[in-house]
Amino acid sequence: MSPAKRRLLFERLRALDPHPKSELEFTTPFELLVAVVLSAQATDKSVNKATAELYPVANTPAKIAALGIAGLIPYISSIGLFRMKAKNVIALCEQLLRDHGGTVPRTREALEKLPGVGRKTANVVLNVAFGEPTIAVDTHIFRVANRTGLAPGKTPDDVEAALMKVVPAEFRQNAHHWLILHGRYTCVARAPKCPECAIRDVCAWRDKTPPPVKRKAA
């Protein structure tokens, strides 16, 4: 994809949603961190439902740590892999209290040392909570980047590196949101909604979904 097409792609996505936001519900960096850890292989909707019950009861490292694994599980049991996630969240809270005074660190290195936090989670927290121009590559962004030709890559890390090189600086802060929402609602895995896609003319994908056939009136 040419630089001109990349710019046009982001201009179109920005026009549709000038101020994109995460669909996870949170009020503090810590609430966001826990929500992102819980969201692995789960929908934002299911995480929001769980945290709506959890956060009024416990929304700080000290309060969630006090619940313990057994006490946390009932709040998140509707989310996939809840037992492993409960273990990670409790360990994460204990490490925040022990090493960071109960606050969420603002560096990638420190974030990735927390239980249950990988590069993608760290990128989300850095971008959404702290305003860093990072791009967290999930399955949606990986698909969009490869399908469109925006930033092809064989692995999420490859795609992230490519995006950081080719996304114009003025769009980098919000690129994560625009691409994930586009993949979630338009460039879906099966039967992508190409006929109604705002960037279909700059997309390099050859197997675009054709428009519906109009039937002639009898």
N, C-alpha and C positions, 0 to 999 in steps of 0.2 A: 504494500500500500504506500502510495506516495505521501510526502509530507502535507501536500495540499489536501488530499483526501482525509488524512488523519485529522487535520484541523477542522475540516467540514463535518466529520463524524462527531467530534466533540461539541462543535457549535450547535449541531442539531440536537444532541442529547441535552445540552445546557438549556436550549430554548424550551424543551419540553418540561424541564425540572430545574429551574435556576438555583434552587437551594436544597439539594438532596440531603436526606438524613437517614441514619440507620433505622431499620424497622424494629430493632431491639429497644425495649423500653427501659430507661435507666435515668437516674438523677445525679449520680456521682461516678467518678472513674472506677471506683471499686465495684459498684453495681454493674457497670458495663463489663468489667473484666470477668466477673462471675458469669454474667449472661453469655458472653462469648465462649467461655469454657464449656458451658452447658449446651451451646448451640451446635457443637460438633456432631455431625450426622443427625441433626434434628432441625425442625423448622423454627423460624423466629416466633411464629404464632404459638407453638407449644412451649417454648421457653418463656415467652411473655405471660402465658397463663400460669406457669409454675412460679415465676418470680413475683407475680401479683399476689400470690399467697405467702411467699417466703419473705419478701422485703418488709412488709409491715411488722413482721415479727422479729426479723434479723436481717440487717442490711449493712453491717460493719464486720470487719475481720474478727473482732472480739466476740460479737454476738453469734456469728455463724460458727466460729470455732467452739463456742460453748455448747452448741447443739450436739456436736459430735456427729460421726457418720450415721449412727442409728437415728439420731434426731433430725438429720437433714433429709434422709431418704424419703420420708413421707411427702415432703414438699416437691420432690423432683422425680418421683417414681413414674410419672406419665411420660418422661423423656427417655429416649433410647440410651442405653449404656449407663443408666442412672447409678448403679452401684460403684462403677469405676469413677464416675464423675463426682459422686459424693466423697469418695476417698481423696480425689485430687483437690476438690474445693476446700475440704477441711485442712489438708496439708498446705495448700496455698495460703489460707488464712493464718495458719500458725507461722509460716515463713514470713509473711508480711509483718506480723507482730514482732517476730524475733529479729528480723534483719532490717526492716524499713519503718519501724515505729507505727505500723498499721496503715501506712500510706502506699499508694500504688507508685512504683518507680517509673521514671520517665525515660529510661534508656532501654534499647532493645536487649542489650546484654543482660540487664537485671531482670527484665520481664521474662526472657526465655529460660531463666534459671528457676522460675516458679513452676510447681507441679501442674501438669495439664496445659501448659502454655508453650506452644510452638511458634514458628515464625509467622504463620498466618494470624494467630490470635494476637501476637505482639504488634503486628502491623495494624490491625483493627484498632487496638487500644491507642497506639501512637497517633493514628489518624483522627479517630473520632473524639477521643478524650482530650488529646493534647495538641491537635491541629498540625501534626506533622504530615508532609506530603508523601505518605507511604501508600502502597497499593497491595492489598491483601488478596492473593489469588486463590479463590475457591473454585468449585466445579463450574459455577456459572461464568465467572470471568475467564477461566481457562477455555471454556467452550467458545465464548464470544471472541476472544483474542485470536483463536485458531480459525474459526469459521470465517470471520470477516477478513482475515489477513492483516489485522491491526498489529499483532505481535505474536507470530507463531512460535511454538516451542513444544518440546516433548515432555517437559515436566513443569509443575507450577513454578519452581524456582527459575527455570528458563524463561517462562512467560513474564514473571515479575521483572527479571533483569531487562528483558526486551521492552516492556512497558515503560520502565523508568528511563530508558533511552529515547523512546520515540514519542511519548506523550508530551505535548507542549507544556512548558512550565505553568502557564496560566490555568491549565485544566487539571494539573496533577493533584491538587488538594481534593477535588471532588470526583476524580476519575474512578476511584474504587466504587463509590455509590452509583454513579451512572452506569457503569458496566455490569455490576451485580444486579441492579434493578432491570436492566435491559435483558440480561440472561434469565432472570426469574420470571419475567412477564411477557416478553416478546420473542427473544431468541431462545426459546425453550428447547429441551433436549429432543422431544418428539414433536413432529409437526410444528416447527417454528412458524410464527405468524408473519411470514415474509411480506404478504400483500399489504399489511398495515404498518410495516416497519419504516421508521423515519430515515434509516440509513441504508436501505436496500440498494440504492444506486451506487454506493461507494463500497459495498460489501463484495468480497471476492468469492464467496461461496458459490459453487456451481450448481448445487442441488436445492436451489431455493423452492420453497413451497409455492406452487402456482396459485393464481387467484381462482376463486370458485367459478365454475362454469355457469354462465347465465342461460337459463332455459327459455326457449322461445315460447311465446304465448300461443296457445292452441288456436 
